[in-house]
Amino acid sequence: MTTAQAAQKEWAKTTPEERKKVIRKVIAYLEAHKEEIIDIYTSETGGTILSANIALQITFEELEEAIKFADEVNIVKEVPGMIEGKENHVYRVPLGVITSISPFNFPLNLSVRTIAPAIALGNAVVHKPDVATGITGGVILTKAFEEAGLPAGVLNLLLTDPKTDGTGDYLLEHPIPRFISFTGSTAVGRHVGEIAGRNLKKVALELGGNNPFIVLSDADVDRAVDAAIFGKFVHQGQICMITNRIIVHKDIADEFTAKFVERAKALPFGDPKDPSTVIGPLINERQLEKAQAIIENAKKAGVKLALEGERVGNVLTPYVFTDVKNDSELAQTEVFSPVAMIIPVGSDEEAIKIASETEYGLSSALFTQNLEKAEQFALQIDSGVTHINDQTVNAQPDIPFGGNKASGVGRFGNPWLIEEFTTTKWVSVQKKYREFPF
């Protein structure tokens, strides 16, 4: 931490062009090693080649956007003084040292979306990726920044497992970092937020999701199925934004379900390095066992199963539950696996209502042919994001991305992160001698 603090003080003195140059070189390094990165990505995460390419594309977009951040720091704004002879200067300056903690599921882009803007704004970063994906989520990026000429100490990598190595809450409680950026489960996010609040640290928490995919009565069923299949099964369902609850108007529920099941049944599964594979392995045995426990509990509760998958090694093929009740244990669980659930409803209004009836509020999607009505409905859903006539998994570095309720606090994206990763300072200059009353 002291190394990061010392390096940050010097890094903060650099010009915007110097910081931009480093990030451009990072992009060039990742471009030059793209095929190697994809190979490592599929080996370490179990993600398919498609998933790896999506992650890389988002990473490049995040880095390109970060270049723009470099001009947004050390800017002075003049505010007229109310005292004769006084000038007021308001500066936006780097915050200092930022802690970054990223998850296993999309480790590359979910790491870079904190690291790149923070560095572009003149901060230093202490980064801890999930140890399960430490190469993809940490080593590759730190190597890229090192090759790009980033001074030592500005980006620091910790490959630790707090459960086994005794580091515990070191990153959260240490007095030097001023900000904690955490992406992960809601349970851990609550713990991070509690410690941060006690230590008066700022946070960005991007947590779990129970994302609704709503198909209204007038929706184009075929297009809705296309979107739902991708939104549910990309990266084996291991995405915070993944489609979790598929809420369908009863008038089209049977047609939707039949077509959805037929498509899910045909998805290729197996080796993630095979370009045709859609369903690859889950990240580890623990995640697979959690998914299987959710499936078994739902079956014991009598939830109807329209498609029963199977375990093949660490691959779990698609499951589809139907006639699910929104207040059931299954519907209120973030499954984080290729397990789909379809919830039929009696009206469009009911669909919108139950979409928000969960502790989470990250992403959501809404299919309808009435776009004017869709905008009104979208604003009624208690989530940070709603996509109309699309699926729930979307990312763009210049939008306010984040969740409501148990899905998190704060927003990523430009310009929203600028306020988070900087602090403002008021400097007044008294140019004429001031008379005091005593």
Backbone torsions as a table, in degrees:
resi	resn	phi	psi	omega
1	MET	NA	-41.4	179.2
2	THR	-66.6	-33.3	176.2
3	THR	-63.2	-44.9	178.5
4	ALA	-63.5	-41.1	-179.1
5	GLN	-62.8	-44.3	179.8
6	ALA	-66.9	-42.0	-179.7
7	ALA	-66.5	-35.4	-178.5
8	GLN	-64.0	-38.0	-178.5
9	LYS	-60.8	-36.2	177.9
10	GLU	-78.8	-40.0	-179.8
11	TRP	-62.2	-34.6	-179.6
12	ALA	-64.6	-19.9	-179.5
13	LYS	-84.2	-8.0	-177.3
14	THR	-72.0	160.2	179.6
15	THR	-84.0	160.3	174.6
16	PRO	-54.6	-39.3	-178.3
17	GLU	-65.5	-36.2	177.4
18	GLU	-65.0	-41.1	-179.5
19	ARG	-70.7	-38.2	177.1
20	LYS	-63.1	-39.9	-178.4
21	LYS	-60.2	-42.0	179.4
22	VAL	-62.4	-45.9	-177.0
23	ILE	-67.0	-38.0	176.5
24	ARG	-61.7	-37.0	178.5
25	LYS	-70.8	-32.2	174.6
26	VAL	-62.5	-44.6	178.2
27	ILE	-59.7	-44.8	-179.3
28	ALA	-62.9	-39.4	179.6
29	TYR	-64.5	-46.4	-179.4
30	LEU	-65.7	-37.7	176.6
31	GLU	-61.9	-43.3	-177.4
32	ALA	-67.3	-25.7	-176.9
33	HIS	-113.2	24.0	-174.0
34	LYS	-56.6	-48.5	-176.8
35	GLU	-64.6	-39.2	177.1
36	GLU	-63.6	-41.1	-178.8
37	ILE	-64.5	-42.3	178.6
38	ILE	-61.0	-41.3	179.3
39	ASP	-63.7	-44.8	177.9
40	ILE	-64.4	-41.7	-177.9
41	TYR	-59.1	-48.4	-178.5
42	THR	-66.7	-36.1	-179.5
43	SER	-69.1	-42.6	-172.5
44	GLU	-83.5	-39.4	-174.6
45	THR	-95.6	-20.4	-172.1
46	GLY	80.8	-0.5	178.4
47	GLY	-68.6	150.0	179.7
48	THR	-75.1	171.2	176.5
49	ILE	-60.3	-37.1	176.0
50	LEU	-60.8	-47.1	179.2
51	SER	-59.6	-42.5	-179.4
52	ALA	-63.2	-41.8	179.0
53	ASN	-67.1	-37.9	176.2
54	ILE	-62.0	-46.4	-179.2
55	ALA	-61.4	-42.0	179.0
56	LEU	-66.3	-41.5	179.7
57	GLN	-61.4	-44.5	177.9
58	ILE	-64.3	-38.2	178.6
59	THR	-60.7	-45.7	178.2
60	PHE	-62.6	-40.4	178.8
61	GLU	-63.6	-41.1	179.0
62	GLU	-63.9	-41.1	-179.9
63	LEU	-67.7	-41.7	177.7
64	GLU	-61.2	-40.8	179.8
65	GLU	-68.9	-34.8	-179.3
66	ALA	-62.1	-30.3	177.6
67	ILE	-56.5	-36.6	-178.7
68	LYS	-68.5	-26.7	-179.1
69	PHE	-64.4	-29.1	-172.7
70	ALA	-58.8	-27.9	-178.9
71	ASP	-84.1	-2.4	-170.9
72	GLU	-101.4	15.0	-177.9
73	VAL	-125.7	155.4	-177.0
74	ASN	61.5	27.6	176.7
75	ILE	-88.7	137.1	179.0
76	VAL	-107.8	135.0	176.0
77	LYS	-117.8	132.2	-179.3
78	GLU	-94.9	132.4	178.8
79	VAL	-121.3	126.6	-178.8
80	PRO	-54.5	140.0	179.1
81	GLY	-83.8	149.7	176.9
82	MET	-97.3	-4.6	175.6
83	ILE	-110.5	135.7	-176.0
84	GLU	-57.6	129.3	177.0
85	GLY	84.4	3.6	-178.1
86	LYS	-100.0	133.5	170.9
87	GLU	-110.6	136.6	178.0
88	ASN	-110.3	125.2	177.1
89	HIS	-116.7	126.6	177.9
90	VAL	-110.6	119.8	-177.3
91	TYR	-105.9	145.4	167.0
92	ARG	-106.1	117.5	-174.6
93	VAL	-124.7	159.5	179.0
94	PRO	-57.9	148.9	-178.3
95	LEU	-74.2	-36.9	-179.2
96	GLY	134.0	-119.5	178.4
97	VAL	-103.3	132.9	-177.9
98	ILE	-118.2	133.6	175.0
99	THR	-91.6	131.1	178.9
100	SER	-121.3	125.1	178.3
101	ILE	-127.0	118.5	-174.4
102	SER	-118.4	158.7	-174.3
103	PRO	-94.8	-178.5	-176.5
104	PHE	-84.8	-18.5	-164.5
105	ASN	-78.3	-48.2	173.7
106	PHE	-127.5	68.6	-166.0
107	PRO	-65.8	-31.5	-174.9
108	LEU	-70.1	-58.4	-175.7
109	ASN	-75.3	-28.6	179.2
110	LEU	-75.8	-13.5	171.6
111	SER	-88.0	-45.9	-173.4
112	VAL	-68.8	-25.2	-177.7
113	ARG	-69.2	-17.9	171.1
114	THR	-96.7	-47.2	-172.9
115	ILE	-61.6	-49.2	-173.5
116	ALA	-66.6	-49.2	177.2
117	PRO	-62.0	-38.8	-179.3
118	ALA	-61.3	-46.3	179.9
119	ILE	-68.1	-40.3	178.8
120	ALA	-60.1	-30.6	-179.0
121	LEU	-88.9	4.8	174.7
122	GLY	93.3	13.5	178.3
123	ASN	-93.4	166.5	167.0
124	ALA	-105.2	158.4	-175.7
125	VAL	-131.9	134.9	167.3
126	VAL	-109.5	113.9	-169.6
127	HIS	-113.4	130.6	175.7
128	LYS	-125.5	103.6	173.8
129	PRO	-80.6	165.9	172.2
130	ASP	-61.9	134.1	-177.3
131	VAL	-63.0	-23.3	179.3
132	ALA	-66.0	-25.9	-180.0
133	THR	-131.0	43.6	-175.2
134	GLY	-65.5	-29.8	179.3
135	ILE	-73.1	-51.7	-177.7
136	THR	-68.0	-39.4	-175.7
137	GLY	-88.1	-7.2	-176.4
138	GLY	-142.3	-59.0	-172.1
139	VAL	-61.7	-44.3	-179.0
140	ILE	-59.9	-44.4	-177.6
141	LEU	-69.9	-43.1	-179.8
142	THR	-65.6	-36.1	175.9
143	LYS	-64.4	-41.6	179.7
144	ALA	-61.9	-44.5	179.5
145	PHE	-69.1	-35.0	176.8
146	GLU	-63.3	-47.2	179.0
147	GLU	-64.5	-26.3	-179.4
148	ALA	-80.2	-5.8	177.1
149	GLY	94.5	14.4	177.2
150	LEU	-65.2	129.5	-179.1
151	PRO	-58.5	145.8	178.9
152	ALA	-56.8	138.3	176.5
153	GLY	95.8	-16.9	-179.9
154	VAL	-74.4	-37.2	174.5
155	LEU	-122.3	121.7	-175.3
156	ASN	-122.5	133.9	-175.7
157	LEU	-110.7	130.2	174.5
158	LEU	-118.0	116.3	175.6
159	LEU	-103.5	83.8	-175.6
160	THR	-129.3	158.9	172.9
161	ASP	-121.9	101.3	-175.3
162	PRO	-56.2	-23.6	-178.5
163	LYS	-72.6	-24.2	-173.2
164	THR	-123.4	-18.5	-173.2
165	ASP	-105.3	3.4	174.7
166	GLY	83.0	1.9	-179.4
167	THR	-73.0	-25.9	175.2
168	GLY	51.1	-126.6	-176.8
169	ASP	-98.1	25.7	-176.9
170	TYR	-51.6	-49.0	-177.2
171	LEU	-64.5	-29.5	-176.3
172	LEU	-83.0	-35.7	-172.6
173	GLU	-94.3	-18.4	-176.6
174	HIS	-58.6	136.0	-174.2
175	PRO	-71.2	-17.7	-174.5
176	ILE	-73.4	-51.5	-179.2
177	PRO	-61.3	136.3	-178.6
178	ARG	-97.9	-12.3	-172.9
179	PHE	-146.0	140.8	175.6
180	ILE	-120.1	118.7	174.9
181	SER	-104.6	114.7	-176.3
182	PHE	-126.8	131.7	170.8
183	THR	-123.4	124.3	-178.0
184	GLY	171.0	-154.3	-174.8
185	SER	-73.3	156.1	178.9
186	THR	-65.2	-37.7	-179.5
187	ALA	-60.0	-47.8	179.2
188	VAL	-70.2	-35.9	178.3
189	GLY	-59.9	-38.6	176.4
190	ARG	-61.9	-40.9	179.2
191	HIS	-64.9	-44.6	178.2
192	VAL	-60.4	-46.9	-179.0
193	GLY	-62.4	-38.0	179.8
194	GLU	-63.3	-47.2	-179.7
195	ILE	-68.0	-41.1	179.5
196	ALA	-61.5	-43.7	179.5
197	GLY	-62.6	-41.6	-179.8
198	ARG	-63.9	-30.9	-178.7
199	ASN	-101.7	11.2	176.6
200	LEU	56.0	41.9	175.9
201	LYS	-100.8	145.5	173.9
202	LYS	-76.8	152.4	-178.9
203	VAL	-138.7	154.0	162.0
204	ALA	-126.9	117.3	-176.9
205	LEU	-119.1	113.3	175.6
206	GLU	-110.8	108.8	-165.8
207	LEU	-114.0	-152.3	-173.9
208	GLY	-72.0	172.9	178.7
209	GLY	-146.7	151.5	172.2
210	ASN	-131.3	69.8	-161.4
211	ASN	-79.1	124.1	-180.0
212	PRO	-83.2	141.2	172.7
213	PHE	-117.8	107.3	-169.1
214	ILE	-103.3	126.4	179.4
215	VAL	-115.2	105.5	-177.0
216	LEU	-78.9	170.4	-171.0
217	SER	-62.1	-27.7	-176.8
218	ASP	-98.3	9.8	-175.0
219	ALA	-68.9	152.2	170.4
220	ASP	-77.1	108.4	-172.1
221	VAL	-62.1	-44.4	-177.4
222	ASP	-61.3	-42.6	179.7
223	ARG	-69.3	-36.5	177.3
224	ALA	-63.9	-40.5	177.9
225	VAL	-63.7	-44.2	178.2
226	ASP	-53.8	-49.2	-177.0
227	ALA	-67.9	-41.4	-177.8
228	ALA	-65.6	-38.0	178.9
229	ILE	-61.6	-45.9	178.1
230	PHE	-66.9	-48.7	-175.5
231	GLY	-63.9	-23.7	179.2
232	LYS	-90.9	-39.5	-166.8
233	PHE	-108.7	-4.0	176.3
234	VAL	-62.1	137.1	-178.6
235	HIS	53.8	36.9	177.5
236	GLN	58.5	22.7	179.0
237	GLY	79.3	9.1	-176.6
238	GLN	-94.0	60.0	179.6
239	ILE	-138.8	138.5	-179.2
240	CYS	-60.4	-30.2	-178.3
241	MET	-89.5	2.4	-171.8
242	ILE	-59.6	149.4	173.9
243	THR	-64.7	125.6	-179.1
244	ASN	-113.1	-57.4	179.5
245	ARG	-103.5	120.6	177.2
246	ILE	-99.8	108.4	-173.6
247	ILE	-103.9	115.8	-171.0
248	VAL	-126.1	135.5	175.9
249	HIS	-60.2	137.0	-173.9
250	LYS	-58.3	-29.3	-178.1
251	ASP	-64.0	-26.1	-178.8
252	ILE	-121.2	7.4	-174.9
253	ALA	-63.3	-41.9	-178.5
254	ASP	-64.4	-45.3	179.4
255	GLU	-63.6	-45.6	180.0
256	PHE	-60.2	-48.0	-176.5
257	THR	-60.8	-46.0	-179.1
258	ALA	-60.1	-45.1	-178.6
259	LYS	-70.9	-37.2	179.7
260	PHE	-65.6	-46.1	-179.3
261	VAL	-62.3	-43.2	-179.8
262	GLU	-60.8	-41.4	179.3
263	ARG	-69.1	-43.9	-178.3
264	ALA	-62.2	-38.9	-178.9
265	LYS	-62.7	-29.3	-173.7
266	ALA	-93.6	-1.4	-176.7
267	LEU	-67.1	127.5	179.1
268	PRO	-66.1	139.5	-179.6
269	PHE	-134.2	162.9	176.6
270	GLY	131.9	-129.4	-173.8
271	ASP	-66.1	119.1	-178.9
272	PRO	-66.9	-17.0	179.0
273	LYS	-82.3	-9.5	174.9
274	ASP	-79.9	120.3	-176.4
275	PRO	-57.7	-21.9	-178.6
276	SER	-85.1	-11.9	-176.5
277	THR	-69.8	133.2	174.4
278	VAL	-105.7	-43.3	-179.9
279	ILE	-104.4	106.3	176.4
280	GLY	-98.0	-171.2	-178.6
281	PRO	-73.5	151.8	170.1
282	LEU	-70.4	163.2	-169.3
283	ILE	-61.1	-36.9	-178.8
284	ASN	-161.6	176.3	-177.9
285	GLU	-61.5	-39.1	-177.7
286	ARG	-62.5	-43.5	179.9
287	GLN	-67.2	-35.9	179.2
288	LEU	-67.4	-41.4	178.6
289	GLU	-65.0	-36.5	176.4
290	LYS	-62.4	-43.3	179.3
291	ALA	-63.8	-43.0	180.0
292	GLN	-65.2	-34.5	177.7
293	ALA	-65.9	-39.9	177.4
294	ILE	-62.2	-43.7	179.8
295	ILE	-62.3	-47.7	-177.9
296	GLU	-64.8	-38.8	178.1
297	ASN	-64.4	-39.3	178.8
298	ALA	-66.6	-41.3	179.2
299	LYS	-64.5	-41.3	178.2
300	LYS	-64.6	-31.7	179.3
301	ALA	-78.6	-3.1	176.7
302	GLY	86.1	16.1	179.1
303	VAL	-70.3	133.9	-176.0
304	LYS	-68.6	133.9	-178.4
305	LEU	-111.1	115.6	-179.6
306	ALA	-91.0	-25.0	176.9
307	LEU	-144.2	119.2	177.7
308	GLU	-101.8	121.8	178.6
309	GLY	-86.2	-164.7	179.6
310	GLU	-150.9	161.8	174.5
311	ARG	-95.9	127.7	176.4
312	VAL	-127.7	97.8	-172.2
313	GLY	66.2	-122.7	176.3
314	ASN	-102.3	12.8	176.3
315	VAL	-93.4	134.2	172.7
316	LEU	-114.5	116.1	-179.5
317	THR	-78.2	161.7	-171.3
318	PRO	-58.5	139.4	169.6
319	TYR	-114.5	144.2	175.3
320	VAL	-133.4	115.9	173.7
321	PHE	-98.1	143.1	-179.6
322	THR	-127.2	168.0	-177.8
323	ASP	53.1	38.4	-178.9
324	VAL	-79.9	141.2	176.1
325	LYS	-91.2	137.9	-175.9
326	ASN	-65.1	-25.2	-180.0
327	ASP	-91.9	7.5	179.3
328	SER	-75.3	161.8	177.7
329	GLU	-60.1	-39.5	-179.5
330	LEU	-61.6	-48.6	-175.9
331	ALA	-69.0	-23.3	-179.3
332	GLN	-94.3	9.8	-179.0
333	THR	-109.5	135.3	171.2
334	GLU	-79.8	105.0	-169.6
335	VAL	-77.9	-29.9	174.6
336	PHE	51.2	44.7	-177.1
337	SER	-164.9	173.2	-178.9
338	PRO	-79.0	54.9	179.0
339	VAL	-116.9	114.4	-177.8
340	ALA	-102.5	151.2	176.0
341	MET	-137.1	136.4	-179.5
342	ILE	-115.1	126.1	-176.6
343	ILE	-114.4	106.5	177.6
344	PRO	-78.6	143.2	179.7
345	VAL	-133.0	159.7	-174.3
346	GLY	-85.3	-16.1	-178.4
347	SER	-155.2	161.5	176.6
348	ASP	-62.6	-37.5	-178.8
349	GLU	-64.8	-39.1	177.3
350	GLU	-64.9	-38.5	179.2
351	ALA	-59.8	-46.1	179.8
352	ILE	-65.5	-39.3	-177.9
353	LYS	-63.2	-51.4	-174.5
354	ILE	-76.1	-15.6	176.6
355	ALA	-56.9	-34.6	-178.3
356	SER	-91.5	-3.3	-175.8
357	GLU	-86.6	71.2	177.9
358	THR	-159.0	158.3	178.9
359	GLU	-72.1	-16.5	-176.7
360	TYR	-92.4	167.1	177.3
361	GLY	-165.6	59.7	-177.5
362	LEU	-94.6	-81.8	-177.9
363	SER	-115.6	165.6	177.2
364	SER	-159.8	160.8	178.9
365	ALA	-141.5	152.8	-172.5
366	LEU	-144.3	121.9	179.6
367	PHE	-109.1	124.5	178.1
368	THR	-164.5	160.2	175.1
369	GLN	-97.0	-5.4	178.3
370	ASN	-98.3	91.5	-171.9
371	LEU	-68.9	-34.1	178.7
372	GLU	-64.9	-44.8	177.8
373	LYS	-65.2	-35.7	-178.5
374	ALA	-62.2	-41.7	179.0
375	GLU	-61.0	-41.7	179.1
376	GLN	-64.9	-43.7	178.3
377	PHE	-63.3	-40.7	-177.4
378	ALA	-57.6	-39.6	-178.8
379	LEU	-71.7	-15.8	179.3
380	GLN	-87.1	-15.1	-178.6
381	ILE	-83.5	127.1	-177.0
382	ASP	-83.3	79.0	177.3
383	SER	-148.5	158.9	-179.6
384	GLY	-72.1	-21.5	-174.6
385	VAL	-141.0	138.5	168.6
386	THR	-135.5	129.8	178.3
387	HIS	-110.7	125.8	-179.9
388	ILE	-94.3	128.1	-178.2
389	ASN	55.6	42.5	175.3
390	ASP	-152.9	177.4	178.0
391	GLN	-96.9	-179.4	-167.9
392	THR	-85.0	-13.0	-174.2
393	VAL	-98.8	97.3	177.7
394	ASN	-140.2	146.7	177.7
395	ALA	-141.5	139.4	177.1
396	GLN	-153.6	128.5	-170.2
397	PRO	-74.6	-6.7	-179.8
398	ASP	-115.6	30.1	174.5
399	ILE	-123.6	159.9	178.6
400	PRO	-81.5	98.6	-177.6
401	PHE	-101.6	127.4	176.6
402	GLY	170.3	176.7	-173.5
403	GLY	-118.9	170.1	175.0
404	ASN	-105.9	170.1	175.4
405	LYS	51.1	-131.3	-176.2
406	ALA	-76.5	4.0	177.4
407	SER	-90.7	-0.8	171.2
408	GLY	136.5	-177.6	-178.2
409	VAL	-137.2	135.6	176.5
410	GLY	92.5	172.1	-179.1
411	ARG	-135.6	133.6	170.6
412	PHE	-86.7	168.9	176.7
413	GLY	107.0	156.7	178.2
414	ASN	-93.2	126.9	12.0
415	PRO	-99.4	8.3	-171.7
416	TRP	-62.7	-33.2	179.7
417	LEU	-73.1	-20.4	-179.4
418	ILE	-59.6	-45.6	178.9
419	GLU	-63.9	-35.7	-177.9
420	GLU	-71.6	-41.7	-170.8
421	PHE	-96.1	9.5	175.9
422	THR	-132.5	170.8	172.8
423	THR	-132.9	154.9	-179.5
424	THR	-103.1	145.5	-178.5
425	LYS	-134.8	132.5	179.4
426	TRP	-98.2	120.9	174.6
427	VAL	-118.5	120.2	177.3
428	SER	-107.9	145.0	179.9
429	VAL	-123.1	115.1	179.0
430	GLN	-91.3	105.5	-173.4
431	LYS	-92.4	-14.8	177.8
432	LYS	-122.9	135.1	-177.4
433	TYR	-53.8	132.7	-177.3
434	ARG	-99.8	129.7	175.5
435	GLU	-84.9	130.7	179.9
436	PHE	-104.6	151.3	-175.9
437	PRO	-72.5	-16.3	176.7
438	PHE	-155.9	NA	NA
